Structures are given as C-alpha cells and as structure tokens.
Amino acid sequence: MRSILRRLRGALKNGLLWSGAWALATVGFSALFRVLGLGQAIPFLQAVPSLLIGGAVVGFVAGVGFSLTLAAAFRHRELQEISVSSFSLVGASVAGVLVPGLFYAPLLLSGTIVPPIVLVTNLVGAAILGGSTAFGMIKLAKAAPASISESDPTLLSPGDHALDELEQASTKRNR
C-alpha cells in the first residue's frame, strides 16, 4: 500500500511540474502566434489568465499520464539506465495520444465534427511539448546528483551542522 501511495504522490508531483511547464509554454506559444499574425481577437493580456489555467490543466493531465506510463514502462530500471531518447519518446507518445484523446473524444462521440487539421495540429503540438518536457526532466534529473555530489562533497554530510539544526528544528515543531 505504501509503494502505491508513493507512486501516486510522485505522479501528482510530476503533474504539477508539467502543469507549470505547459502553462508557461502555452503563453509563450500564444505570444509567438500573435506576433506571426495568427492570434485571436482578444487582447493578449486579457487572454493570459485563461491561457495559464488551460495550459496548467492540460499539462497536469499529461504529466500524471506520463508518470503512470513511465512507472509501468521502466518499473525495474534505475534512472541512469534509461536513455534520454526513450524517456522523451514516452513523453511525446503519452502527451500526443492522451491530450487530444481526452479532449476531443467526447466531442467526436457526441457527433460534433472536428476538422482533421485541428486534431492533427493538437496531436503534433502535444507530442512536441510532451517530448520536450520529458527531455528537460531527464536531463535535469541525470545532472542533479552528479552536480550536487561533485560540486561540494560535504554538502549536508552527516557531520554538517546544518543537518543538526534541521533535525533540532523538526523535533521542536513535532512536539
């Protein structure tokens, strides 16, 4: 039970990470499209809050889906054993299928006609963003342990006073 809760907590944290990345990317792409003359009639600054919320929701869904797929696909592998390309491919595949699938399936099932170009552009856009987010995640994750341990081997070591202070503060708070 504990490992299931740990995995769910990890999936939710991953969803939050993707949520932030996708919210910022949504605003960035919208700004780019407006510069290129492909923007909507709504003034950009009025659209930013809805773009942030929409990007965050879609990113959260994609991030949780990615995390659960990743747990199944690479269950018994260490991080260093997973290649950057396969990690990115899982991110692109999950986002490219999950995002358009979840958001357009109800429309298609209800008989609403969605132009194929809309489906294709959303699939490709979600796949690119999912692959990019996964790429960034694994590059940061693989670089983090090496940079922390190599930059200062005494960083928060058992003899460090910072660890003692943290421990004392946490025991005072728990009383």
Backbone bond lengths (Angstrom), bond angles and torsions (degrees), N, CA, C in turn:
res aa  C-N    CA-C-N  psi(-1)  N-CA   C-N-CA  omega(-1)  CA-C   N-CA-C  phi
1 M - - - 1.451 - - 1.527 111.40 -
2 R 1.339 114.74 -39.26 1.459 119.72 -178.27 1.529 111.43 -64.29
3 S 1.342 117.19 -38.64 1.467 119.38 -179.59 1.525 111.06 -70.14
4 I 1.329 117.51 -32.13 1.471 120.53 176.98 1.527 109.74 -66.54
5 L 1.332 116.45 -44.46 1.468 119.98 178.48 1.523 111.26 -63.88
6 R 1.339 116.23 -37.90 1.467 120.08 178.46 1.523 110.38 -64.08
7 R 1.330 116.75 -42.15 1.465 120.55 178.65 1.526 111.59 -66.17
8 L 1.329 116.55 -40.72 1.469 119.40 178.16 1.523 111.33 -65.30
9 R 1.330 115.69 -40.74 1.474 119.55 176.94 1.520 110.36 -62.21
10 G 1.330 116.75 -41.66 1.460 121.12 177.41 1.518 111.59 -63.91
11 A 1.339 117.01 -39.89 1.467 120.75 178.85 1.522 110.48 -64.86
12 L 1.324 117.01 -40.35 1.468 120.06 178.76 1.532 111.28 -67.09
13 K 1.328 116.89 -40.44 1.465 119.89 177.35 1.523 110.70 -65.20
14 N 1.319 116.52 -39.57 1.456 120.45 177.03 1.523 110.19 -64.34
15 G 1.328 116.62 -39.98 1.463 120.61 176.32 1.518 111.71 -59.91
16 L 1.319 116.40 -40.05 1.469 119.62 178.06 1.522 111.53 -66.67
17 L 1.329 116.52 -39.23 1.459 120.41 177.80 1.535 110.43 -62.37
18 W 1.326 115.82 -48.73 1.468 120.09 178.52 1.527 110.37 -64.23
19 S 1.307 116.76 -34.79 1.463 121.38 179.32 1.521 110.92 -57.91
20 G 1.327 116.35 -47.57 1.459 120.25 179.15 1.515 112.41 -65.01
21 A 1.330 116.38 -44.08 1.468 120.39 -179.61 1.530 110.92 -63.38
22 W 1.311 116.82 -44.12 1.469 120.05 -177.51 1.530 111.59 -71.74
23 A 1.328 117.89 -33.24 1.465 120.30 177.55 1.529 109.80 -62.74
24 L 1.329 116.08 -46.67 1.468 119.83 179.19 1.528 111.47 -66.50
25 A 1.324 116.67 -40.05 1.465 120.03 178.94 1.521 111.33 -64.83
26 T 1.319 117.13 -37.93 1.471 120.90 179.33 1.528 110.69 -62.18
27 V 1.320 116.45 -44.31 1.466 119.81 178.26 1.524 110.05 -66.17
28 G 1.332 117.15 -42.22 1.463 121.07 179.56 1.523 112.47 -62.02
29 F 1.326 116.83 -46.56 1.465 120.11 178.87 1.522 111.52 -65.75
30 S 1.317 116.64 -37.85 1.465 119.89 178.02 1.526 110.51 -63.19
31 A 1.326 116.81 -41.58 1.467 120.43 177.40 1.523 110.18 -63.11
32 L 1.327 116.73 -43.21 1.462 120.58 178.29 1.530 111.31 -61.55
33 F 1.316 117.30 -44.89 1.462 121.00 179.78 1.527 111.22 -62.75
34 R 1.320 116.83 -36.94 1.465 119.68 178.73 1.524 111.25 -68.59
35 V 1.332 116.84 -38.08 1.464 120.46 176.74 1.525 110.15 -63.30
36 L 1.328 116.08 -36.88 1.461 120.95 179.16 1.532 113.37 -80.17
37 G 1.324 116.33 0.07 1.459 120.25 178.44 1.513 114.27 85.19
38 L 1.328 117.39 16.36 1.460 120.99 -178.63 1.524 112.20 -105.71
39 G 1.324 117.08 12.63 1.456 121.25 -175.19 1.504 113.41 -79.09
40 Q 1.335 114.91 172.37 1.449 121.79 179.30 1.523 109.91 -87.07
41 A 1.336 115.17 174.07 1.462 120.80 -178.69 1.531 112.05 -74.58
42 I 1.326 118.19 -18.90 1.459 121.66 -179.13 1.526 108.73 -71.64
43 P 1.335 118.38 134.63 1.466 119.94 175.82 1.535 110.46 -57.49
44 F 1.313 115.08 141.18 1.459 121.65 -172.36 1.526 112.50 -55.68
45 L 1.335 118.00 -47.04 1.461 120.47 -176.88 1.527 112.36 -64.09
46 Q 1.313 117.19 -28.07 1.469 120.06 175.54 1.524 110.79 -74.73
47 A 1.306 117.31 -28.05 1.465 121.34 -177.80 1.522 113.07 -83.76
48 V 1.333 118.58 -19.15 1.465 121.65 -174.38 1.534 113.01 -56.82
49 P 1.338 120.69 -47.57 1.473 118.14 -179.80 1.528 113.38 -58.55
50 S 1.325 117.53 -43.75 1.467 118.74 -179.95 1.526 111.23 -69.81
51 L 1.335 117.31 -32.86 1.462 120.05 176.10 1.527 110.72 -65.59
52 L 1.328 117.19 -42.63 1.464 120.88 178.67 1.526 111.16 -62.49
53 I 1.318 116.25 -45.83 1.470 120.18 -179.00 1.522 110.57 -66.07
54 G 1.327 116.53 -47.08 1.465 120.14 179.65 1.516 112.27 -61.06
55 G 1.331 116.72 -45.61 1.461 120.59 178.30 1.512 111.99 -63.53
56 A 1.334 116.54 -37.73 1.465 120.54 -179.87 1.531 111.36 -67.13
57 V 1.317 117.26 -42.47 1.470 120.71 -179.68 1.526 110.51 -64.85
58 V 1.322 116.35 -47.95 1.466 120.49 -179.66 1.536 109.96 -64.25
59 G 1.318 116.89 -41.70 1.463 120.77 178.46 1.516 112.19 -63.83
60 F 1.327 117.00 -38.49 1.460 120.37 177.98 1.527 111.00 -62.56
61 V 1.329 116.11 -46.98 1.470 120.89 178.82 1.530 110.14 -60.11
62 A 1.322 116.42 -46.87 1.468 120.53 -179.78 1.529 111.17 -64.39
63 G 1.323 117.42 -40.60 1.461 121.27 -179.29 1.518 113.32 -66.12
64 V 1.323 116.99 -41.36 1.465 120.35 177.47 1.524 109.60 -66.99
65 G 1.328 116.60 -44.10 1.469 120.08 177.14 1.521 111.94 -60.15
66 F 1.318 116.31 -42.26 1.461 121.55 177.83 1.522 110.62 -61.64
67 S 1.314 116.74 -45.92 1.453 121.35 -177.37 1.527 111.39 -62.94
68 L 1.317 117.20 -43.17 1.462 120.51 179.87 1.525 111.14 -67.77
69 T 1.324 116.89 -39.37 1.466 120.58 176.86 1.520 110.40 -65.56
70 L 1.307 116.13 -41.66 1.462 121.73 179.33 1.521 111.26 -61.68
71 A 1.335 116.11 -41.27 1.467 120.31 179.56 1.529 110.56 -62.33
72 A 1.312 117.23 -35.95 1.462 120.47 179.08 1.531 111.33 -77.52
73 A 1.314 117.05 -41.19 1.469 120.78 -174.49 1.526 113.14 -74.75
74 F 1.313 117.99 -36.72 1.461 121.44 -175.42 1.526 111.38 -120.72
75 R 1.291 116.05 37.95 1.453 122.14 -171.93 1.531 114.44 -55.39
76 H 1.304 117.98 -45.50 1.467 120.24 -174.32 1.527 112.97 -106.49
77 R 1.320 116.85 27.37 1.466 119.90 -179.54 1.514 110.39 -113.67
78 E 1.312 113.63 147.30 1.462 120.58 172.84 1.520 108.16 -80.33
79 L 1.320 116.38 159.22 1.462 121.20 -178.88 1.527 111.69 -58.28
80 Q 1.316 117.14 -41.49 1.458 120.39 -177.45 1.522 112.87 -68.09
81 E 1.337 117.80 -18.42 1.459 121.69 179.14 1.528 112.68 -82.71
82 I 1.323 117.55 -16.80 1.462 121.71 -176.07 1.527 108.73 -87.92
83 S 1.324 116.14 127.42 1.462 119.01 179.89 1.531 110.06 -77.58
84 V 1.307 114.70 150.28 1.461 121.23 179.66 1.531 110.05 -60.93
85 S 1.333 116.62 -40.61 1.463 119.49 -177.64 1.525 111.79 -67.04
86 S 1.329 118.86 -40.94 1.469 119.23 179.91 1.530 110.65 -69.96
87 F 1.313 117.88 -36.45 1.467 122.35 177.01 1.530 109.48 -62.26
88 S 1.332 116.05 -46.32 1.461 121.02 179.46 1.521 111.55 -65.98
89 L 1.314 116.75 -37.78 1.462 120.93 179.01 1.527 111.28 -64.64
90 V 1.325 116.94 -39.38 1.467 119.98 176.07 1.530 109.39 -63.62
91 G 1.323 117.47 -43.69 1.464 120.73 178.02 1.514 112.54 -60.45
92 A 1.328 116.24 -44.71 1.460 120.65 179.43 1.525 111.27 -65.92
93 S 1.319 116.95 -42.79 1.467 120.72 -178.24 1.516 111.68 -65.69
94 V 1.320 116.37 -47.59 1.463 119.90 -178.32 1.525 110.28 -63.72
95 A 1.319 117.05 -48.31 1.467 119.93 -178.82 1.530 111.04 -65.71
96 G 1.325 117.02 -41.02 1.454 120.76 -178.43 1.511 114.02 -66.17
97 V 1.314 116.88 -29.59 1.470 120.24 179.37 1.525 110.75 -94.33
98 L 1.324 116.84 -45.33 1.456 121.28 -173.46 1.528 113.13 -67.31
99 V 1.313 116.70 -47.92 1.468 119.37 -174.46 1.536 112.03 -63.98
100 P 1.326 119.51 -56.21 1.470 117.38 177.81 1.531 112.05 -64.53
101 G 1.328 116.50 -35.16 1.460 119.49 -179.82 1.517 112.70 -61.27
102 L 1.325 116.63 -47.73 1.463 119.94 -178.87 1.521 113.19 -69.55
103 F 1.306 116.43 -34.13 1.453 118.16 -174.72 1.524 114.29 -91.16
104 Y 1.312 117.01 -24.48 1.463 119.12 -178.83 1.521 113.57 -105.19
105 A 1.330 118.99 -19.45 1.463 120.96 179.36 1.526 112.24 -57.78
106 P 1.337 119.64 -45.95 1.470 118.39 178.60 1.531 112.87 -61.47
107 L 1.326 116.42 -37.15 1.471 119.32 178.01 1.522 111.17 -65.34
108 L 1.318 115.82 -45.88 1.460 120.03 -178.56 1.524 111.19 -66.74
109 L 1.327 117.54 -39.05 1.461 121.03 179.17 1.527 112.54 -67.97
110 S 1.323 115.83 -28.06 1.471 119.11 178.80 1.516 112.54 -82.37
111 G 1.318 117.18 -2.54 1.459 120.49 178.91 1.518 113.92 93.99
112 T 1.325 117.31 1.05 1.458 120.83 177.92 1.524 108.89 -69.45
113 I 1.290 115.81 135.02 1.457 120.13 179.82 1.527 108.85 -88.51
114 V 1.312 114.99 119.93 1.454 121.48 176.74 1.521 106.33 -110.22
115 P 1.333 116.98 122.48 1.467 118.70 179.93 1.532 111.42 -57.25
116 P 1.334 117.21 137.12 1.472 120.12 -178.91 1.527 113.09 -56.42
117 I 1.316 118.13 -32.62 1.468 119.92 -179.61 1.532 110.78 -64.67
118 V 1.331 116.64 -32.93 1.467 120.41 177.72 1.525 109.80 -67.16
119 L 1.332 116.82 -44.61 1.463 120.45 178.78 1.531 111.19 -62.65
120 V 1.327 116.16 -45.72 1.462 120.55 -177.43 1.524 111.34 -65.72
121 T 1.331 117.24 -44.86 1.467 118.97 -179.36 1.519 111.55 -65.61
122 N 1.325 117.53 -37.04 1.465 119.78 177.17 1.524 111.48 -69.23
123 L 1.315 117.00 -39.26 1.460 120.78 177.18 1.529 110.41 -62.36
124 V 1.314 116.76 -48.84 1.468 120.87 -179.02 1.530 110.72 -65.65
125 G 1.325 116.82 -44.23 1.462 120.20 179.52 1.518 112.24 -61.78
126 A 1.339 116.71 -44.62 1.465 120.33 179.01 1.521 111.02 -65.95
127 A 1.331 117.06 -38.24 1.470 120.22 179.11 1.526 110.91 -65.50
128 I 1.315 117.12 -42.96 1.468 119.90 178.95 1.526 110.58 -64.41
129 L 1.315 116.58 -45.01 1.461 119.99 -179.87 1.529 111.52 -67.22
130 G 1.333 117.34 -38.97 1.462 120.74 177.67 1.518 112.13 -65.88
131 G 1.323 116.61 -43.72 1.461 120.15 177.83 1.512 111.90 -64.63
132 S 1.323 116.31 -39.41 1.470 120.54 179.22 1.523 111.63 -67.13
133 T 1.319 116.35 -41.56 1.461 120.10 179.31 1.527 110.26 -64.96
134 A 1.325 116.44 -44.03 1.470 120.34 178.75 1.528 110.55 -63.91
135 F 1.325 116.99 -40.95 1.463 121.49 177.91 1.523 110.37 -58.87
136 G 1.322 116.41 -48.59 1.466 120.26 179.06 1.513 112.24 -61.81
137 M 1.329 116.41 -39.55 1.465 120.16 -179.83 1.524 112.19 -62.82
138 I 1.328 116.41 -48.17 1.469 118.04 -175.64 1.525 111.25 -71.70
139 K 1.328 117.38 -34.20 1.460 119.00 177.19 1.528 110.29 -63.92
140 L 1.335 117.12 -43.37 1.461 120.28 177.85 1.523 111.18 -66.19
141 A 1.330 116.59 -42.21 1.465 120.26 -178.27 1.522 111.40 -65.53
142 K 1.312 117.09 -40.55 1.467 119.38 -179.92 1.526 111.68 -72.54
143 A 1.309 117.72 -29.49 1.457 120.99 -179.27 1.528 111.90 -81.96
144 A 1.317 118.17 -28.62 1.460 121.56 -173.41 1.520 114.48 -60.28
145 P 1.317 120.93 -54.11 1.467 118.38 -177.90 1.515 112.64 -61.74
146 A 1.308 117.42 -39.53 1.454 120.43 -179.20 1.529 110.37 -65.84
147 S 1.306 117.88 -43.32 1.461 119.60 -176.57 1.516 111.76 -70.10
148 I 1.318 117.96 -34.58 1.457 120.14 179.94 1.525 110.55 -71.66
149 S 1.315 117.03 -48.79 1.466 119.32 -176.23 1.522 112.30 -72.27
150 E 1.332 117.29 -34.15 1.456 119.56 -177.70 1.528 112.29 -81.47
151 S 1.333 117.32 -29.72 1.462 118.89 -176.99 1.530 111.41 -70.80
152 D 1.318 117.36 -41.00 1.454 120.77 179.15 1.523 108.59 -152.43
153 P 1.318 117.75 97.58 1.463 120.56 -176.23 1.523 113.52 -62.88
154 T 1.347 118.42 -19.27 1.457 120.38 179.76 1.517 112.10 -90.92
155 L 1.323 117.17 2.50 1.459 120.81 -178.06 1.524 110.14 -60.87
156 L 1.315 116.08 114.71 1.457 123.78 -178.93 1.526 113.10 51.40
157 S 1.312 115.44 43.04 1.462 119.79 175.62 1.526 108.32 -79.34
158 P 1.348 118.04 165.00 1.464 120.13 -176.56 1.527 114.42 -56.99
159 G 1.315 119.24 -27.50 1.455 121.00 179.76 1.518 113.47 -86.90
160 D 1.292 117.49 1.49 1.461 121.78 -176.19 1.528 109.90 -78.86
161 H 1.313 116.34 140.06 1.463 121.19 179.61 1.521 111.91 -70.70
162 A 1.318 117.97 -24.84 1.462 120.30 179.54 1.520 110.53 -63.31
163 L 1.340 117.03 -38.07 1.469 119.90 177.54 1.522 110.89 -65.42
164 D 1.328 117.38 -40.52 1.461 121.07 179.08 1.522 110.36 -63.32
165 E 1.332 117.13 -42.74 1.454 121.15 179.72 1.528 110.98 -65.14
166 L 1.337 116.85 -41.00 1.466 120.37 176.80 1.519 111.29 -61.91
167 E 1.322 116.18 -42.45 1.456 120.85 -179.12 1.526 110.47 -64.99
168 Q 1.331 117.07 -43.64 1.460 120.46 179.59 1.525 111.07 -64.57
169 A 1.319 116.64 -41.57 1.463 120.18 -179.98 1.524 111.26 -64.56
170 S 1.332 116.89 -38.49 1.459 119.41 -178.37 1.518 111.35 -71.68
171 T 1.353 118.16 -34.49 1.453 119.65 178.55 1.528 110.74 -71.98
172 K 1.326 117.78 -34.29 1.470 120.22 175.74 1.522 111.35 -65.13
173 R 1.344 116.02 -40.34 1.457 121.21 -178.84 1.525 111.18 -68.39
174 N 1.333 118.17 -32.65 1.459 122.14 -176.50 1.525 112.92 -80.86
175 R 1.313 117.56 -10.33 1.489 120.02 -178.12 1.487 112.22 -77.61
